[in-house]
Amino acid sequence: IAGTVVNADGDPVGGAALYAVAWKEQSDNLPFNETEITRQVTDESGAFRFPHVPMGKFKMLVKSVAYAPLVSDWVLSGTENAQFVLKEGGSIAGRVVNAQTREPASKVKVVAHTEFDREEQRAESAADGTFAFANLRDASFNLSIVSETLSLAKLPETIKLAPTQEIGGIELEVGQGGTVSGYVRDAKTNKGVLKAHLYLQDANPGANRVNTSKDVESDEDGAYT
């Protein structure tokens, strides 16, 4: 699949990253790993080429810092003249506050998600708790946080952004997270298992993501926290 990336004036966009994010012949989105089949970058003339692409139809995610991301319609492998036009996007802004004290919460990493992992954007809340995302495409976004100690007090609603729309006044309430503890035991002897590695994974990462940052090991009694 080959073609060009241009802006609304028809000027070439060099350095734009293109990702093959969906393949019509399989139900799930393509893997996150980067290969020459799944990621390419435009040259100074805005040109790109994906070599060795399997037969079928693909959706492309096109990203450049100065423009909103673009998710293409289905593109058939073998296409040599695809053209993707990047435009200015919309924005989402808001504030992170402590759910109990209503004081602003600074240095909280806020994440804006769509259905494509490659489109994820991150922003850190300022001293007054404010955060902002710029140049977003028209899509549905879920906001979450990444923190070792904090979690969302309530799940924010999905934000549906229209082209070039500016949405403000979003409030994210955060509080101290809880703990998970227990034991790892041998099924036959019921003795504790030493140094078993445990990983905590969100059941619903798109809505309330908390990054524990570390895995844990069980102690000599099999206990972990």
N, C-alpha and C positions, 0 to 999 in steps of 0.2 A: 504494500500500500504506500503510495507516494503522493505528494502534493505540496501545498504551501499554506502558511499561516500569515494572515494580513490583519491590519486594523480596519476600523470603519471607513477610513479614508483610502483604503487600498494599499497602504504602505506595508512593506514586509516587516514581520516581527521576528527578529533574530533572537536566538537563545531561549525560545519558548520550548517547554518540555511537553511532550505528548506521551500519553500512557494508553495502551490498549486495556480498557478496564472491564469490558464485557464481550463475550463471544456467544453469538446467538445459538450456536450448536451445543452449548452447555448451560445449565440452569444457573450456576453460581457465578459470581464475579471472578475475574481472573486473579491468580495469586499475586500477593504483594511483592514477591521477589522481582528484581529488575533484570531483564535480559534484553537483547537486541530486538526480540519479538514484542516485548511489552513496553519498552521505553526508548524514545528517540528525542533528539534536540534539533531545532531548526538552525540552519546556517545563517549567514548575514543576509541572504536573499529570501529568508523565510521558508526555504525548502526543507523537506524531510523525506525520509524513506525508511519503511519497515521491511527488512528483507526476511525471506524464509517464513512468511506468514502462512499458517494452515488455511485450507479452503474454508470459506464461510463468511459470515458478516460480523463486523466488530464495531463497538462504540469506542470513541476516543475521548479522553479527557485532556484538554489543552490548557496549559497554565503558563502565565507570564506575570511578573510582579506588577506591571503597570495596568493590567486589565483583569476583568472578571474571568474566572475559569469558564470553559465551554465544554459541554458534553455533546458530542455529535450525534446525529442520526446514525443508523446502521450503515457501515461502509463495507462494500464487498471486496474481499481479497482479490488482488489483480488490478484494482483501481490505481491509475497513474496521475489523475488530475484532481484529487480531492482538494478543496479549499475551505479553510476554517477561518471565520472572521471573529476577531476578539473585540469586545466593546467594554466600556466602563460599566461597573456593577453597582450594586446597592450596598447598604451597610447595616450592621446591628450593633447597638451600644447599650450599655447598662451599668449596673453597679452590684458589687458583691458586699453583702452585709452579714454581720453576726445575727443569727436567728433570735437570740435571747436579748442581746443588748441593743441591737439595731445600729451598732457602730460599724463604720466601714471596715472591710477586711482587705488588707493590702497583700500584694505578692502572692495572690492566688492564681494559679494557671487555669484559665478558662478555655475550653475547647469547643469549637463549632463543628458539628458532624453533618455530613449528608450520607447517602447510601454508599458512597465510594470512599474508602479509607484514604486514598491518595488526595482527596480534596480537603482533608482535615486542616483546620487553621487553629492556631493557638495565640492567646494574648494573656498578658499578666496584668492583674488589677493594680492600679496606682495607689498612692497613699490615701486618696479619698475613696477608694474602692471601685473607681470607674474602670471600664474596659471597653474596647471597641474593635470591631472587625470591618475592614473596608474591602471594596472590590469583590463583592460576593455575587455569584450568579443567581438568577431566579430559581429557587429550589426550596425544599423543606429542610430546615435546620433543627437539630437538637443541641442544646448546650449542656455541657457537663464540666466537671473540674478534675484536675489531676493533683492529688495531694497525699502526703504521707500521714497526715493527722486529721484532716477535715473531710467532711462529706456534705452533700446537699441535704438540707433539712426537708425539702420537698422537691418533687420532680417538676422542672419547668415544662410548660406546654411547648409543643412543636411550633416553630416559627416558620410561616410560609411567606417567603420574600418574593415580591414581584420585581420585574426588571427595573433597575436603578432606584428601587424603593429604599428609603432610609427609615429604619425602625429604631426607636430609642425607648428609654424608660424601663428596660428589662431589669428585673431585680432577682438576684440569686441569693437565697438564704443558706448560710453554711453554719455548721456546728462541729463540735468534736466528734470524731468517729468512735465506734465501739470496738470491741475486741472479739476474736474467735480463739477458743482454746479447746484442748482435748487431749486424747492419748492415741498413740499408735501401738497396737499390740499384735503379737504373733497369734495367728488364728488357732494354732494347735496348743501352744503352751500358755497363752494369755499373758506372757511376759512382755514388758515394754520393749519396743524396738529403738535402739540407739541410732541417732544420726539419719533418721528418715527425712528426706526433703519434702516439704509441703509448699504448695503454691496456692494462693487465693486468687480466684478469677471471678469477675463480675458475671452475674447471670444476665444482666441487661446493660452492657457497656455503653450503648448509644444514649441512654437516658441519665445514668448516674455513675460515671466512671470514677473510681477511687484507685489510685496507684499505690499499692502497698510498698513499692520500691524494693523490697527484699523478700526473698523466700526465707523460710525458717527451717530449723532442724530440731528434731525431737531430742530430749535429753536421755539420760541413762534409764529413766523410768518410762520413757516413751511419751512424756508430756511435751506439749508445744503450746505457744501463744503467739 
